[in-house]
Amino acid sequence: MTLETDIQAAARTLKRQGMGIRAVARALKVSRNAIRHALRGEVPPQQADPHPPEIASEHPRLEIFVRLLFKQCNGSAQRVQECLEEQHGIEMGYSTLTHYLRTLGLRQPRRGRKVSGEIITGPGVEGQLDTSPVRVRLGREVVKLYLAHLILGFSRHRYAEFFARWTRFHVMVFIVRALLWFKGLPRRMGIDNGREVIIYGSGVNGVVAQEMERFADRLGFKFVAIELGHKDRQGKVEKAHQFGQTNFLVNRPARDLADLNAQARQWCEKIFHRRVRGQTFAPADRWEEELAHLQPVPVHIPESSMTWRRKADDRARVWLHGSSYRVPDRYVLRWLIVRETGDEVIVFDGRNEVCRHPRTPECERKHSPLKGHPDQKTKRAPQGRLSAEEVALRSFGADVSRYLEALESRPIRYSYARVRRLYNLSRAYPREIFVTTMAEALVRRAFDLNVVEESLEKKMKHRIEAACLTHDPELEARPAYRKGQVTPHRLQPDPSVPTLEATSQESPAVPATDEDDEEDERS
């Protein structure tokens, strides 16, 4: 019996006799934490074997590679094993690698972990969906993305994808892509209480959004919300989610979001043939049985989409989520309908399709050109002389010229775009209103062009109201206006038009005859 087991036996015996932890620690002359570990049955960390494995002698630089990859992979031994094989061609077993890490002093043996009960589901019965925000390096910048995971409860086959945003639209796009990936869906979809699907309540009392409920009915499954506090209920997807963050996202560069999702699909195919941790099977071993019980793919899969109303700018571009899409030049400054799907952006003019573009993710913000319609280059002011727009503005008078000089002396960078905007305003409003507004802006030192444009709109509105016929005092006296009146209190006789009573009073009275009396009797 070693010293550690002797202390454990003595601590347990004294504890059975009714002594407290403090009294037992005082009697055995050890710390109270040591007594707590002894009562739990935990053994102190063993000393690492000083002898390295045989593979270390075959590769003299193995220690350098392992230490460097261990730091780059944030201590993930499984990812270190994959990088050794991918980058250096060194095949090393997982147990051998963990033993070597302990030999180098980079890792300590793990203590015993609490194992929760497993919830066993039949084939094709349930799938679990989960998502969480992550920070990923795309190219040279680190962006915030959302990692969505869907795992089948029986075979543990999974599908993962990254999104720049996570809304109901993205939930539907993800489920449709998972349907095509699995070639079917389970009858029940377990989810957390995210407000993208559950709009009110949680668990059994959770209310699914009508839009998502109709979407699930069309695909033949049902959303099931997990009760609060039942963390083990979604343990399968939570563990898969954690494994994706600690394995896939570690030391894996990507150019953009499309490249990252392509690598994620390859990673899911690789995990498909790997044994599930804590189990005796791989997802490929149970996949045929799972596939036979999944809901079949519908004949028609509804395409998830969102509709937006956008106005093309002066360069024939439509903006959506920070990205621009080129349209033909004839649609400049016209309102268009933009239909956004998971893969495309379709522009319509009423019911007529204008063009199609590949959808740009929200995190990239790029310009999508259109074949056959070259982009208009931005005009720049020539070096050493004024631009044509500035020459036209200075021709309005001294007030506008002084305003441009004051605008140029501002600490904000003097840009050609601001001059071009002023030029467009000068063409959109009458000359006298524009000159007056610029003179007032110069006095008030108003160099914000948004304020200048609001002042122009107010002056134009007052001018339209002043010229409107409703303010004409002679309007109600006109015969055409009085003839079209329908308001009772305004239905007054026009003195210029003789009435029937007036004509009867002015005309002389004619005595009635016997013939007139006979005609009255006949009538």
ABEGO torsion letter per residue (X at the ends): XBAAAAAAAAAAAAAAAGBBAAAAAAAAGBBAAAAAAAAAGBBBBBBBBABBBAAAAABAAAAAAAAAAAAAAGGBAAAAAAAAAAAAGBBBBAAAAAAAAAAAGABBBBBBBBBBBBBBBBBGABBBBBBBBBBBBBEABBBBBBBBBBBBAAAGBBBBBBBABBBAAAAAAAAAAAAAAAGEBBABBBBBABAAABABEBEAABBBBAAAAAAAAAAGBBBBBBBBGBAAAAAAAAAAAAAAAAAAABGBBBABAAAAAAAAAAAAAAAAABBBBGBABBAAAAAAAAAAABBBBBABBBBBBBBBBBBBBAAGBBBBGGBBBBBBAAABGBBBBBBBBAABBBBBBEABBABBBBBBBAAAGBBBBBBGBBBBBBBBBBBGBBBAAAAAAAAAEAAAAAAAAAAAABABBBBAAAAAAAAAAAAABBAAAAAAAAAAAAAAGBABAAAAAAAAAAAAAAAAAAABAAABAAAAABAAAAAABABAAABBBBAABBBAAAAAAABBBBBBBAAAAAAAAAX
